Amino acid sequence: MASHPTISATDAARLFLGAQGLLDDPTRKATKSVVRKVVEALGFVQLDSIATVARAHDLTLHARLEGYRPEQLQGLLEKDRVCFEHWTHDASAIPVAHYAHWRPRFREDEARMRAHAWWNHHFRGTEADEVLALVQRRITEEGPLMSADFEHEEKRGPWWGWKPQKAALDFLWRSGVLAIRGRRNFHKIYDLAERVHPEAHGLPEPDAEAHVAWACGEAAPRLACFTPRELAQFWGAIGMAEARAWCEAQVKRGALVPVHLESADGREPQRAYAVADWEARLKQAPAAPEGTRLLAPFDPIIRDRDRALRRFGFDYRFEAFTPEPKRQYGYYVLPILEGERLVGRLDPKLHRDRGVLEIKGLWWEPGVKATKARVRALRDSVEGLAAWLGAESVEGL
């Protein structure tokens, strides 16, 4: 165990923050090209529909670029088409340069969905192939369509109540036949994938070895230090055994080094891997920006609950879908990043009709004192968020 270097929890956190763009200057000019570079550096940005404050993808980019505007990501997706929308571990905006590596996922999703109870439920009493052909034919002939363009009585409830045409649209999208051309009020607008991303759609599927090399080779520098599980889960594209084998091969090539990662929550160090230049990365990393920033619930830094505990000693769980009496904190809680530490969390709600950003709750982490300077920095951050959202005032802070 002593033969491998040990990376402290503080250094592991710093490496991760640097790899995820949170040590860069958030006040730099947020041009379209800079926004694109941020998305490409992250690898993908998770999309989410909840708009209690702002949509999560916009909050993720705003934390890294204060001048970011939501229409910039929308433009990358819908106008420039340098990004496409599909699944990683969840719905995400992904650089179109990675499109060919979604072909294995298209095949796998098609087979999985056909074998799932989901399939028989949605198409019970109908001819599945007939519905799929009808939906595809209408889009081919009429152009981009939304679920609302297909008339059918919908029952209340989650996806079990979807009409067959909506299920068909989702199936055809997940299997790569359709793509998302845009959104209207966050509702998907579907079109043929070959019309939305003609060049990328025509690329061949990579072989299995190339796909694993891509999945791991693209994830590793975005994590800096990681376990095989974390590497495999970055894109959600390969299994842990494949990630582990890739890591061992890269150690032999000198591209990775085995390490032990100390845990901020007091647990035993993890056996893990780091990029070979991890020490140089630490030396070259800039000082963390001053002040505080509010992170989206699905920010890459806290998306993996166990990793957030180990790197930052921060236990975060998204509670929007937890019944209110069982919530520990609140509906849409944002972690507070101060320099390189997660020091607290707050529960905001934007009242668009009144132009007010309400802070429903604020909790500092154990051992973090609410000094005047810290509270002032948080207030500046919240007021900056309010201004970005177009709110005229802040209540509850």
C-alpha positions, -999 to 999 in steps of 0.1 A, spaced: 0 0 0 29 23 8 44 18 -27 16 39 -43 14 77 -38 -13 89 -15 -34 119 -26 -49 139 2 -86 146 2 -78 183 -3 -56 177 -33 -81 152 -48 -108 178 -44 -86 204 -61 -78 181 -90 -115 175 -95 -125 211 -93 -97 220 -118 -108 192 -142 -144 204 -140 -137 241 -147 -144 255 -112 -109 269 -107 -112 290 -139 -122 327 -137 -160 328 -137 -159 365 -146 -142 360 -180 -162 371 -210 -189 346 -218 -188 345 -256 -205 318 -276 -171 302 -283 -162 303 -245 -195 286 -236 -189 260 -262 -154 253 -248 -168 250 -213 -193 224 -225 -166 205 -244 -143 206 -213 -170 192 -191 -179 165 -217 -216 170 -213 -241 191 -193 -270 174 -176 -304 188 -187 -333 191 -163 -368 205 -166 -374 218 -130 -374 256 -131 -378 264 -94 -348 287 -97 -334 281 -132 -330 249 -152 -301 229 -138 -280 230 -171 -281 268 -170 -271 269 -133 -242 245 -141 -229 268 -168 -236 300 -148 -214 287 -119 -185 286 -144 -194 317 -164 -213 345 -147 -221 361 -180 -236 330 -195 -270 333 -210 -294 303 -215 -299 311 -252 -262 304 -257 -266 267 -249 -298 266 -268 -279 280 -298 -253 253 -296 -280 227 -296 -305 241 -320 -287 266 -344 -251 257 -346 -258 220 -338 -224 215 -323 -241 197 -295 -268 170 -295 -292 159 -268 -292 123 -256 -285 102 -225 -253 97 -205 -265 87 -170 -294 111 -177 -306 135 -204 -276 157 -214 -263 182 -239 -233 165 -255 -207 177 -280 -216 163 -314 -180 152 -318 -189 122 -296 -220 113 -316 -206 81 -332 -200 67 -297 -238 68 -291 -244 42 -317 -238 13 -293 -262 30 -269 -288 33 -296 -286 -5 -302 -286 -13 -266 -315 10 -257 -336 -4 -286 -331 -40 -274 -336 -31 -237 -368 -11 -243 -383 -38 -265 -377 -64 -237 -390 -42 -209 -425 -42 -194 -426 -5 -207 -429 -18 -242 -458 -42 -237 -476 -16 -215 -475 12 -241 -483 -9 -271 -508 -33 -256 -538 -36 -279 -519 -19 -307 -494 -30 -333 -461 -16 -322 -444 -16 -356 -475 0 -370 -473 29 -345 -436 33 -349 -439 34 -387 -468 59 -385 -448 83 -363 -417 80 -384 -436 85 -416 -454 116 -404 -421 132 -393 -405 122 -426 -433 138 -446 -443 167 -424 -410 177 -408 -403 183 -371 -432 173 -347 -439 173 -310 -458 148 -289 -487 172 -289 -490 169 -327 -502 133 -323 -537 132 -310 -545 105 -284 -562 106 -250 -535 106 -223 -542 93 -188 -528 111 -158 -497 97 -141 -460 91 -150 -448 74 -182 -471 45 -177 -499 68 -188 -481 79 -220 -500 76 -253 -485 51 -278 -473 79 -301 -454 96 -273 -438 63 -263 -429 57 -300 -413 91 -302 -392 84 -271 -383 49 -284 -373 62 -318 -352 90 -302 -335 66 -277 -327 42 -306 -312 69 -327 -338 71 -355 -350 105 -344 -331 134 -328 -341 165 -308 -342 195 -332 -352 219 -305 -376 225 -276 -407 246 -271 -414 254 -235 -389 226 -228 -411 201 -248 -390 181 -273 -393 188 -310 -384 156 -329 -370 152 -364 -351 125 -383 -316 122 -369 -301 123 -405 -317 157 -410 -306 172 -376 -270 159 -376 -264 147 -412 -226 144 -409 -224 128 -375 -253 105 -383 -234 91 -413 -204 81 -392 -198 44 -387 -201 28 -352 -167 23 -336 -156 -12 -327 -158 -23 -291 -121 -17 -284 -122 19 -298 -154 26 -279 -139 16 -245 -107 36 -253 -129 66 -261 -151 62 -230 -121 59 -206 -97 82 -224 -122 110 -225 -134 105 -189 -100 102 -172 -87 138 -177 -121 152 -167 -119 133 -134 -81 135 -128 -82 108 -101 -108 81 -99 -119 46 -92 -129 23 -121 -165 27 -110 -163 65 -114 -146 61 -147 -173 37 -161 -201 59 -148 -188 92 -163 -205 85 -196 -225 55 -185 -213 38 -217 -192 9 -205 -190 -16 -176 -167 -15 -146 -148 -45 -157 -139 -28 -190 -129 3 -171 -107 -16 -147 -89 -35 -176 -83 -2 -194 -68 14 -163 -44 -15 -158 -33 -13 -194 -28 24 -191 -7 19 -160 16 -3 -180 19 24 -207 27 50 -181 -5 71 -188 -20 64 -154 -6 57 -119 -21 37 -91 -28 59 -61 -46 59 -28 -72 87 -23 -77 99 12 -113 106 21 -126 139 36 -152 120 56 -127 99 75 -131 66 57 -102 45 47 -82 57 16 -95 43 -17 -75 24 -42 -77 44 -73 -59 58 -104 -47 92 -114 -36 108 -146 2 106 -148 6 143 -146 -15 148 -115 13 164 -95 20 189 -123 -17 197 -125 -17 205 -88 13 228 -91 -1 246 -122 -37 249 -110 -47 285 -103 -60 297 -70 -97 292 -66 -118 323 -74 -127 344 -45 -162 345 -30 -189 319 -31 -208 302 -59 -241 283 -59 -240 249 -77 -268 232 -95 -282 200 -79 -268 180 -108 -234 198 -110 -207 172 -118 -190 180 -85 -219 167 -64 -238 144 -88 -221 113 -73 -231 113 -37 -204 90 -25 -177 109 -44 -189 142 -30 -186 127 5 -151 115 -1 -137 145 -19 -155 173 1 -170 157 32 -203 170 18 -234 147 20 -258 159 -7 -291 143 -18 -315 159 -42 -348 160 -24 -373 173 -50 -388 139 -53 -388 132 -16 -421 137 2 -419 171 20 -422 157 55 -392 135 49 -369 162 35 -339 171 56 -334 204 38 -356 215 10 -371 210 -25 -343 225 -47 -312 230 -25 -281 245 -40 -247 236 -25 -225 266 -16 -189 265 -30 -164 287 -12 -130 286 -28 -123 248 -29 -147 239 -1 -184 231 0 -194 251 31 -232 250 31 -264 248 12 -295 270 7 -330 264 -6 -341 292 -30 -373 297 -50 -378 323 -77 -412 340 -77 -413 352 -113 -446 370 -109 -432 392 -81 -396 394 -93 -384 380 -60 -358 353 -52 -368 338 -19 -343 320 3 -364 295 22 -335 280 42 -298 283 48 -276 256 64 -238 259 71 -218 227 73 -206 216 107 -176 236 118 -183 264 93 -189 297 111 -212 323 97 -187 351 99 -196 386 86 -172 381 56 -187 347 48 -223 359 50 -214 390 30 -198 369 3 -229 346 2 -252 376 0 -232 389 -30 -235 355 -47 -272 353 -41 -278 389 -53 -257 381 -84 -279 350 -90 -310 371 -85 -298 397 -110 -290 370 -135 -325 356 -131 -340 390 -136 -353 392 -100 -355 426 -84 -350 416 -48 -340 388 -24 -361 377 6 -352 356 35 -314 362 37 
